[in-house]
Structures are given as structure tokens and as C-alpha cells.
Amino acid sequence: MEDSDARHWRNLLNGVHIADALSSDLVKGCYACNETNNMTDISEDVSVPQQFRGSDDTRAIGDLTPMEAPFQIPHFESSEILYEVKRKEPKIIGNCVIGDCLGEGSYGKVKEALDCETLCRRAVKIFKLRRLRKIPNGDQDVLNEIRLLSRLHHQNIISVFDLVCKPDKQKMYLFMEYCVGSLQEMLDSVPDKKFPIWQAHMYFVQLLDGLEYLHSQGIIHYDIKPGNLLLTVDETLKIIDLGVAVELDRYRADDRTSCGRGTPKFQPPEVASGQTNFRGTLVDVWSSGITLYNFVSGSYPFEGENVYKLYENIIKLDVVIPPDVDKLLRSLLMDMLQKNPAKRCELQQIRSHQWVLKKHPRTLDRVPLPAYNNDPLRHSTVYSYLEAMYSVPQNSYLLSDDVRDSTQVLVECGKESFPALNNGNVDVDNGTETSVGLRMNFSEPSASGWCRLSSKQGTSFENLSATLPVRKVSSDLHQLRVNTKVKDKTGMCRVQ
């Protein structure tokens, strides 16, 4: 027992001595580095990093004792560090390749998309059915918007092109017209948060055109505001978000309704006071007046700490027009913001107002569309996904030597050799075959090293077939390079 205790204390003492020696080397190394740095001349290049070795011990870390190992600092060369960029996984829903997220609301996300047939940019609104069930009237509002937009066709109303439902994923995809931004984004991007008069007039006239069309179809929007007014690349205004819109009975003699579920700041006094019977078209007139007021002043006529205080101010306070507003515009705003609905002007009276008919000269103080993700031109975000789909990794596939010089990537849309399809659709979702459209499948290479390209049976492309000289040299299936002498031309599609 005594020998065991003596051996234990002797090993412990040796470990302490080793630790003291290593710490002494560390201190000496630090002093040496400090002296070297103090003696360094200013003219010398001090950007070169100093390399410090705490000990001359060259043993591997695994060979060191537990007391020695913590004092060894591993060193890695930069060439030994590998960084792999995360690959963007492309996703195809319906006829469109899905891009990055453009925005997110309470109902779901909005992403950019590219139509594979027309090569037009689209916006896809992605609804999560589970989330909609948690929002009061969420599913009814979405179905109401889809139902109304599907039958509306006007240059100032957002257009819808397709609706794809995925019951297994509990998602719904609504493909709409692509817009570059909202008027609210533009207002928020400038310090005074307002448009010059000519720019406000240009947007307001288009708003009147869209509202007139909605009212002619018996639809009350109920939520007109800058955030629901989008712009296309040619500055065409689009009215969106018809979730709370109401369709009037076409056999009703008047436009009276009892709904008022819009944004509180844009609600008229009859809604703020809790009335259950009022004219719906005049509600849109009031909210359009608040929108024009915001365009030219950068503020709102009524504010409040909460919704109750805001509604109280809308009912009791008078509308105060900013002093820098000219007389014509002042009279128009007062006519649109009459608290008594009986005295409030109609849309036809607004169209004939002198300020609306007046031609406002353009000036240089224009409010541009702000940059999105540091991209002032708002380039398409789908390009990176297309590159991931159709790029060819090095040495993944090699072509026959006799056709190596006359090859190109399948399918490179926009070029003469592979124009977009004029008939049929491409409908592939993550490699899963669907019942509509063209599908390209590459079977296993035959003994001769050739692959067969064929279309789905039952489509208008059932006669499409081509033989491709391809020699497989890798098991990684990313893309193929094909001979440009393919007889039948194809459009953009997913290569399996």
C-alpha cells in the first residue's frame, strides 16, 4: 500500500514539473515575440503574421500525456481547409421554376418563379393550409380571392395564371403576374415619404381605372392602400389582395353592404362607428382619398395609439389638409374625405375633377423603386436555380469524340437551336411524374452506348424521339451534353 501511494505521488509530481516546464517555454516565447515586435522597424511589412511555437516537441498529440496535450496548438494550412458552397436545389411546380422569396405575410410566402413555356417572370403565392386554419376566416379569404381574381381581366388588376394544390404537403400555389414592388416600398424609401405631384397623379389615375372596373363587376375591394398597389416594370399599377373583397348581388338595386374588414387607418367613419348598413363603393372612395392624402403629404389624416383611439379620432376629428397642397388637390381631397357618406363624391365625379384631368409636368424629383437585397435592378432570382439544374459538372459526362465540338447544354432556352415549346406543358415536381405535359426520361445506356429520349404517351409529343450519342463515365447524374444535330427541338424541361 505504501509503494502504491509513493508511486502515485511521484507520478503527480512529475506531471507538475512537466507543466511548469511547458508554461515556462510559453512565457519565454511570449517575451521573445514581444521583443521582436518592439524591435520591428516601421518601414518593415508588419502584415506578415508572427508564428509562435511553444515547444520543440514534435510528438503527435496522441502520444502526449494528458498533462502535455492541452498545451499543443494544432496548425492547419489554408490549402487543407475545404469550403463547399451549398447547392441550391431547384424546385418545379406546375410549369414554373421557383426562385427566391420576395416577401412573407400572415397567409404565406411570395416567391419569384419563371414560366418554362413563355419564359415570363411570375410571382407565386404559397399558402400553408395549416396556417390558414389558424387565422380567423383565413381559408375563406384565400378562396374568395382566388374565385374573384380568376374572372377579372383588367390591366390594373393583378392577373392569375395557375393554381396548384399539393394535398400531401398541405400547400397551395397561386401563380400571378410578377410585379417589381409596391408603392408602400417606394414611399418608405424616401425621407419625406411622399411622391411628387406628377408621380402621385400618375398612380392615382390608374387606381381610379382599376376601381371603376371592380365596381362595374359588382366587387367592393374594402382594403385600398399603398401596400396593396404594385407596379410592373413599365409602371403599370396593379391592385392586389382581394381577400376581404365583397361581391354584390347583381340583382340588388343598391351597393349597400355590412362588411368592413380593411386596414383601420383607411376605414371611413361609418365603419369606425360600427354601422352595419352602408354603401360599399363609398368605402373604396374614402380609402382612395386616404391613399392620395398619403401620396402627397407622407402622413395620414388620422392617427391613434391603438385601434379604438384611431376609430375615435376618425369619427370626431376633422380632416386637416397640409398647407403646401394646392387648391385643386385640396378640394378633391375634401370631397373624397367627407365624413357624411351622402356628401362624399362618387368615382365618376372624381374622374371629372379638374385636378384629375389636369396634365402635371414631370420633374426630376422622382421616387424610384428601392433596391431589393442590394440589387437596384431587381434581377431574376431564378437564374441560380436554372444554373443548378442545367450546369454540367466537370467530368460527369463525356461525349463521343466526333461530336464533342458541336455540343451544347440541354435545354438552353432563348437560343435559336432550342426555342420554347409552342404546344403542351412541362409539369415536373422534384422528379415526380405528373399527368400533364412533356417528360424526358433517359433510360440506362445500351450496349452500344446510346440513350433514348422519349416523351410521355398520350401527349401531343408522343412522336418525339431522338437518339443521343452519350457515353457515361460517372455515376453522378446531373445533366447531359447532347448533340446539336437532334432532329426534334424541345423546350425547357427537367432532365432526370
N, C-alpha and C positions, 0 to 999 in steps of 0.2 A: 504494500500500500504506500509505503514511504517512497519507493522507487518510482511509482506511478505519479505521485504528486510532484516529485522533483523533476521528472521528465516534462510534466505539464507546465510547470513554471519556467523551465528552461526554454521550451518552445515559445512561450509567450514573450519572454524577454528577448529572444532572437527576432521575433516579429516586430517588437518595438524598435529595436536597433535598425532593422531594415527600413521601417517607416521614417525614422529620423534621418537616415542617410538619403532617402529619396526626397524628403522635404528639404533637406539641405541643398541637394542638387537643384531643386526647383527654385529656391531662393537665389542661389548663385546665378542661375540662368536669367532670372528676372533682373538682377543687378547688372548682368552683362548686357542685356538688351537695353536697359535704361542708359548705361554709359555709352553704348553705340549710338543711340538716338540723340543723346546730348552732344556728341562729337560730330554728328552729321552736318555737313555744310549745307547752307540754304540753297546753293546752286545745284545740289545733287537731287536726283529724282527720288523723292520720298514716297512716290506712289507704289513702289515695289513692296509687297508685303514682307514683313520680317518673319522668318521661320525659326521657331524655337523648339529645341529638343531637350526635354527634361532629363534624359538619361541616355547613356550609350548602350543600354541593354537592348540587344537585338532579338531577344527571345519572343516567340509568339505569345499572344495574350493567353492562349490556352495552357501554356507551360508555366505561367506565373502563379505564385501563391495568391490566396485571397487578399493578403495584405498589400501585394505589389500591383495587382490588376487595376485597381481604381486610379492609379497614377499614370496609366498608359493612355495616351490620347490617340485614337485611330486617325489615320490620314488617308484621304481619298483623292485621286487625281480627277480633274474635271472630265477627262475622257471616259472615266469609269461610270459617270452618272448619266443615266439614260432617262430622257423625258419623252413621254409619248402623249401627243395631243389626242384628246378624247374625240373619237369619231362620231360625227353627227349621224344618227340613224334616220334615214328618210322614211316618211310615212305617207302613204297614198290613200285618200278617202274619196270614193266616187271617181271623178275624173281629174282630181286635183292633187298636186303635191303640196303638203302642208309645210309652212315655214315657221318663223319665229312668232312669239306672242307680241301683239300690238297693244293690248290693253286687257284689263280684267275688271269685271263688275260683280254685282251681287248675284247675277244669274249664271255667270260663267266667264270664259276667256274668249277673246277675239284674236285670231291668228291670221297671218297672211297666207295665201295659197296661190298656186299657179295652175290655170286650166291647161291640161295636157292637149286638148284639141285645138283651142283658139290661141293658146299662149298668152291669155289675158290674165292680169292680176286680179285676184279675188280676195275677199275677206270672209273668213268662216267663223261663225259664232258657235262656240261649243258649249252646249248645255249639259250639265250633270243632273240627271233625273233625281238622284238622291238629294241634291242640294235644293232643287226646285220644290220638293215636297216639304222642306223645312221652312220655306218662305211663304207667308200668307198670300194666297192667290197666285203663287209663282207659276205653277203649271198651266193654270187658266190664262194668265197673261201671255205666256210664251205661245200657246196655241192660238190665242186671239191675234197676236202679231203676225204669226205665220199665215193665218187664214186671210187677214186683210191685205198683207203685202203680196200675196200670191195673185190677187186680182187687180192690183193697182199698177198702172203703167203711165208714168209721167216723168219728165226729165228732172223734176225737183223732188221726187220721192225715191228713196233707195229701192233698188231692184233686187229681187231674189232669183236665184238660178236653180238651186237644187236643195233637197233636204234628204239627208242620210241618217237613218236610225240604226243604232247598234244596241239591241236589247241585251246582249250578253255583257257588254261593257257599261250599260246604263248611261249611254251618251247619245246626244243628238247633234248633228252638224248641219247648220244652216249657212249655205253659201250665198253671199251677197256681193253687190257691187263694191269694188275697192275704192276707198277714199283716203286721201293723204293726211287728213287731220280734221279737227273740229274748230269751230270759231272760238270756243272757250279756250283752247290751247293758244290760239293767236292772241287773245286778249290778255291772258296771263303772262305772255312773253314780253310785254312792254311795260314800262314803269307806270304810265298813266292809265293802263288797262282800258283803252278805248281806241276806236277806229277814227281815221279822218273822215270827214263828212261824205266825200265821194265814195269811199270804200263801204261805209255803213249803208249808204243809199243803194249801192250795187247788190249787197247781200239782202237788204230788206225787200227790194222789189222781187227778187227770186223767192223769198219766203212767202210773199203775197201770192205769187203764182202757184206755189205748192199748196197753200192753204185753200185757195179757191178751188183747186181740183179736188182736194179732200172733201170739202163741204159739198161740192157738186155730186160726189159719190155718197153723200149722207154719212160722212165719217167726221167725228169730232176728235181732235188729237188730244187735247187736255194737258199736254206737257211740252209746250213750245218753250225752248230756252236755248242759249248759245251752245250748251253741251250736246244738244240733240240736233245740231245743224252741222253737217260735214261738208267738206269741199273735195272735189275731184281735182285731177291735175290741171284741168282747164278752168278751174274756179267756178264750176257749176255747183250750186248749193243743193244738198240732199237732206231732206227731212227723214229722221230715223226714229226708232223707239216708239212703236205703236202699241206697246203692251197695255197701256191704260186707255187706249182709244176706244170710243163707243160708236157703234154703227146704229144709226137711227132707223126706225121702221119707215120703209119707203112710202107707206100709206098714211103716215101721220101728217097732220096738217101743219104742225109747227116743229121746232127743233128743241123742244124742252126736254131736259133730262134731269137726273138726280145724282149723277156721279161727279166726284171731284177729287181725284187721287193724284194730282200732279205735284210738282215741286212747290213747297209752301211759299217761297218768295215770289212766285209768278201767279199765285192764285188771286182771283178777284174778290171783292168784298162779299158777294153773295155766297161764295164757297166758304170764305173765312168765317162768316156769321152762322154757318150751319144750315143754310136753306136747302130744301130738298126738291125744289122745283124752279129751274132757271133755264135760260136759253144757252145751249151749248156752244153755238157759233160765237156768241159774245164773250165766252170764256177764252176762246182762242184769240179773239181781238185784244182782250186785256193782256194776256201773256205775251202777245206780239208787241204790244206797246211797252211792256216792261223790258222786253228784249231790245227794242230800239233805244229805249232810255239808257240801257246798259252799253249799247254800241257807242253812243255819242258822249256819254258822261263818265263811263268807267265805274259807275256805282249803281245802287238800287234805290228806288224812291222810299222803300220801307225796310227797316232793319229791326231785329229783335234778339234778345238774349236766348230765347227759346221759341218754339213754335207757337205757344199760347200768347206770348208777348208780341210776336210778329203779327199774328192774326188780329190782335187788339189794335196794333198800330195801323194795319191795313184798313180796319173798319173806322177808326176815329180820326186819324191824322189826314191832313190834306197833302196832295201831291205838290212838291216843290220842284220846279224846273230849274236847272242850273242857269246862272245869268249869262254864260257865254253861248247859249243856244239862240239861234236867230229866230225871228218872229214866225216864219212859216213852219219851221220844225216845232216850235213851242205850241202853236195852235194844233198841229197834228197830234202831238203827244197828249195835250189836254183833251182832245176829242176821243182818243183811244182809251184814256185812263179816267173816264167819267165813272164815278162810283155808282151812280144810278144807271142800271143797265138800260133803262128806257131812253136815256140821253146819250148812250155810247154809240159811236158810229159803226156802220156796217163795213164789210170788206169792200163793197162797191164804192162807198163814199171815200174810203182810204185810197183806192186806186185813182180816183178823180181829184185827189187833193193836189194843190199846187206844188208842194214840196216833193211829192212822188213824181209828178210829171216834169219837174224841172231837171235840166241837164246840168249836172255838177261837174265842173272841170277837174280833171285828175291832177294831182300834185305828187311831189316826190316823197312826201311823208307817208309812205305806205307801211302797213304792218305785214311783214312776211310770215310765212309758216315757219315755226321754230324747228330747229334740228331735233331729230329723234335718235337717241343713242349716239350722239356726236356725229350724226350723218345729216348734213343740211339738205342734201338732195333726196334723202329717204330712198336709197336704192333697195331693190328687192332682196329680201332675206331668204328667198328660196334657192338662190344660186349655190350656196354652200351645200345644200341638201342634194341638188342636182349633181354637183361635183362628186359627192359621196356615192351617188347612185351609178354614175356613168364613167367615173375615172377608172383607169386601168393601172393597178399596182405593177411595179416593175417585176418582170419575170413570172407573172402569174399565168400568162398565156403567150405562147409564141406562135406566129403564123408560118405557113409554108414559105419557103424562100422565094418562090416565083411570084408571090402576091404581096410580099412584105412592104414594098414601096407604094402600093396602091390601096392602102387601107385607111380606115378612119373609125372613130368610135361610134358604136351603135347606141342610141339614135341621137344625132346631134341636130335638134330642131332649129329651124330658122335658116338652114342652108339648103341650097337647091337640090342636093342629092337626096335629102330626107325631108320633104315638106310635111306639114301637119296633115293628119288624116282628114279627108272630106266626108267620110261616112263612118258611122259606128263610134263607139266609145272605148276608152281604156278604163277599166274598172278593176283595179287590183288593190287589195288592202293587206299590206305586210305579207305578200306572197300567198294569200289565200284566194283561191279561185272563186269568182262570183258568177252570176248568171247572165251578166250583160257585158258585152264588149269583147275586144280582142285580147287574147292572151298568148304570150310567146313562151314556149317551153323548149328547153334544149335536152334532148334525150342523151343517154350515155353514148360516147363515141363508138362507132362501129369498128370493125376490124380494119377498114380502110382509112380510119381516122377522120371520117366526115360526120357532121351533125345535121339533123333535120330540124328546120324551122317551120312550124305549122301553126295554124290558127284554130280556135275553138270551133267545133262543129255546131252548126245551127246559126251562125252569124253570117253577115254579108261578105265575110272574108274567108269563107270555107275553102275557096280555091287558092288561097295564098299559100305558097310553099316555096322554099328556096334551099339550096344546098350550099353549106358554108365550109370552106377549107380551113379547118381549125385543128390544131394539134395541141392537146392538153399536156402541160408539163408541171402543173401544180394542183394540189387538192383544194386550194382556196378559191372558191367561186365568187368572184366579184363582178367582173364584166368581161366581155369579149371584144376583140377587134375583128371585124368582118370585112370581106372583100367588097369593094365599091362596085363590083360588077353584078351585084344582086339584081335580078330582073325585076322583082316586085318591090316597090317602095313602101316603107312603113312610116308611121308616126311615132311619137314618144310612147314608150311602154316600159314596163318593169321587166328586167331580164332575170330569170330565175336561175 
